[in-house]
Amino acid sequence: RPIIDSPEKAVEQLSDIRDKKQEYFVCLTLDGANRLIAKRIITIGTLTASLVHPREVFADAITDRAASVIVAHNHPSGNLEPSEADRHITERLKDAGSILGVTLNDHIIVSTTRYTSII
């Protein structure tokens, strides 16, 4: 299982969503040594938005007994600037993870050729 200990290594796992025409929100669950447990699509949104709730992210993390998660989504527009909604869900996921004991390691936005980290 790959070790995902940097944004670059996380992005290697996201090639399948980079050129999608809708927003895909995915979660990588990781063990205590940052080894990938699973990658799951959490939601598929519209051209410009992906709605996600923390319970959808952490349900799988708890099932996997994950120590941490990395979440990511694509921006079909190619604009990597995080929206206000992106920043808001990042804060909600940090807070929820803190309560559950599952660390949010990163929230990454990808486009066809580039990426950015919100955290």
N, C-alpha and C positions, 0 to 999 in steps of 0.2 A: 504494500500500500504506500502511495506517495506521501512524503512529508510536506505539508503545506505551511511553511514558516515565513513566507514573505508574500506581498501582493503579487509579485511576478509569478510565483509558483501557483497561486490561486488562479490567476488569469489563464494559465496553461490548461486548467480544468474547464474553462468557460468558452472554448472555441465554438461550441455548438449553438450558443445564443448570440454571438457577436453580430451576425448579419440577419437576424430575425426582423420581421416588419412590425411585430408587436413587442411590447415590453414583457420580458420573461424575468421573474424574480426567483432566484435559486438559492439554496442553502447547502453549504458544505459542512457536514458534521465531522468533528475531529476528536481524537482521543487525547489523553494527557501528554503524549509525545508529539502532538500535531500531525499524527497520521490520519489520512482520509478514511473515514468510516463509510460515508455515503454522500452522494450528491443527489439532490432532489429538486424538481421544479415545484415551487410553492404556489405560484399563480402565473397566469398568462393574462396580460392586460390588453389595453387598447394601443393605438398608435403612439399615444403620448402619456399614458398613465398605467400604473400597475398598483392595484390595491392589495395590501397585505396586512394581516393582523399578527401581533406577536405570538398568539397561541398557535397559529399555523406553523410558524417557524420552530417554536420550542417543543411542540408535540413530538415531532420526529427526533429532535435532539434528545429529549428525555427517553424516548423509546430506544434510541441508539446508545444511551448512557454516555453521551458525548460530554467532554470536558469544556469544549468551546465550539463556536460556529463562526463561519464566514458567510455573509450574505452578499449577493451580487445581483445586479440587474443590468439589462442593456438599455441604451437610449437609441432607438431607431433613427432619430434625427441626426445622430453623430455629435451633438452638443453634449459635452461631458460635464457641464456646469450642474452641480446638484441643485435640484429644485427645493423649495421650502418643504414640500412633502417628503422629499428624500431625507432632508436633515431631521425632520420631525420623527419619521419612522426609525431612523438611526438612534435617536435619543430614547424612544420607547423600547426598542430592542435592547439597548444597553441596560435600561432600568429593569426590564423584565428578566433579562439574563442574570443580573446581579441578585435578584430575589431568588431565582431558581438555582444559582450556583453554576451557571453555564455562561462562560465569558463570550461576549461578542468581540472577536479578534479584529474584524474589519467589515466594512461595507464598501463594495467596489462597484463602480459604474464602468461598463465597457461599451465601446462602439466598434465598428468594423476593424479599426487599426490601432486604437489607443485605449487607454483606461485611466481612471483616477480613483483614488481612495478617499472616502469621506472622513475616515477616522485618522 
